[in-house]
Amino acid sequence: MADDDLEPTPSSGNRGPMLAVVGLVLGLGAGFAGATFMGGDAAAEEPEPDDAEVTSQVAVLPLEPFTVNLRGGEGRLLILEVQLELAQAELEVLTERVPLVRDAIVFLASDYAAAELEGIDGKLRLRDELLGRLNVSLDGPTVKRIYFTHFLVQ
């Protein structure tokens, strides 16, 4: 009797619906994989850039290092390296106006005391004021962002 309980029972023959579901899942998976990895060339192609996209490309203009006397008469110096980000189309115009840019940076930075440049807040304030002043002074090319690549107060 115990041996009769351990014998396998014959299957009922209802494998058809289960095989259909498995086949459907495998078919959908294969179709998805084929569409994802093999097809879709039209969506992957990049359109040709038009004039608006070309002018939106950015350029970075590095400036010669600055050494600026800081306010306060203590003999403190700011040694600064600056790079300006702007639209590629405006690079040539700004390159011709570098003396104006350097003048604006020297005059604004020399109005800071060493204590005002301590910490991130002082550096961010200087960067934001420089960005505003340059864009007003240049009255043409727009500086999008200013990068300090070297910043030392001595």
N, C-alpha and C positions, 0 to 999 in steps of 0.2 A: 503494500500500500504506500509506503513512504517512497518507494521507487517510482510509483505511478505519478506522484506529485512533481517529481523532478524532470519528468520527460517534457520536452518542448511540445507546445500545442501547435497544430497546423495553422498557418496564417489564413486569414479570412478572405484574402484576395482583393482588399480595398486599397491597393497601392496606387492605383491610377490617379486619384485626385492629388495624392501627396507628390507623385512624380511630376504632375502638371505644375504644381506650385513651385517646386524646386527648379524646374525647367524655365518657368517664367522669371523667377528671381535671377537665375544665371543669365538669361537672355537680356534682361534689363541692365544688369551689371556690365555685360559685354558691350551693349549698345552705348551705355554712358561712357565707358572707358574709351571706346572707339571714337566717339564724338569729341571727347575731351583731348585725347592725345593725338589723334590722327587728323581730325577735321578742324574746322574753325579758323581756316586761314584768312578769311575775309575780316574777321574780328581782330586778328592778331596784326594785320597790316597797319602800319602807322601812316597817317595822311602826310602829304607833302606840307612842309611849313609854309605859311603865307607870310606876308610882310609884317603883320602884327606880331606873329610869334618870333620872328627874327629879331625885332626890336626889343622883345621882352627878355632876351638872353642877357645875363649879367656878366660884368667884368669887374675885376678887382684891381685897383690902382695902388701900388705900394708907394709910400712917400719916403723920402730920406729921413733919417732919425732927427728928432728934435731934442735940444737941450735948452730948458727954459728956467730962468730965475723965478722962484715963487715969491709971492707977496709975503711981507713980514720982515724983510731986512735981516733975516737970520743966515743968509747965505745958502738957503736950501734950494736944491735943484730938482727939476722933473726931467728925467730922460725918458723919451717917449718915441715909440715907433707906431705909425698909424697906416692902416690900409682902408681905402674907400671902396665901397661896393656901389655900382651904378649900372645903368643899362649899357650894353655893348655899343649901341649906336651913339652914346654920349661920351664915350671914352676919349675920342680924339679932341673934342671941344674942351673937356676938363683937363686933358694933358697940357693944353696950351695955357691954361689958367692956374697952373700949380703955384706960381708966386702969390696969387690972391688967396689960395687955400692955405698955404703955409703962414701967411700973414694973419689970417683969421685964427688959426690954431695957436700961434704964438701969443697973440694979444689976449685971447680968452684964457689960455692955460696960465699965463703969468698973473692973472687976477685971482688965482687960487692960492690959499695958504696951505702949507704941508698938512696941517691937521684936517683940512677940508677934503683931502684926497685919501684919507685913511679909510679902509674898509670898502666894501662893494658899493655902498650908497654914494660915496664921493666920486668913485670912478664912473658909475652909471650917470650921475648928475653931469659930470664933465662931458661924457659921451653924448648925452641927450642935448646939452646946450651947444656942443660943437655941431651936431647934425642940424639943428635949427639955424644956427648962425651961417653955416656953409650954404644951406639951401636959399637963404635970404640974400647972402652976398653974391652968390653965383648968378642968380636971376636967369637961369637957363638950365644947365644940366642939373639933374636932381640926384643927390647922394642918397641912396636907399639905406645904407647901413655903414657904421664906422666900426672898425676892428682895432683894438689896441693889441699889437703883437709883442710889445715890450713896454713895461710900465715900471719905472723905478724912481722913488723919491729919496734923495740923499740930503 
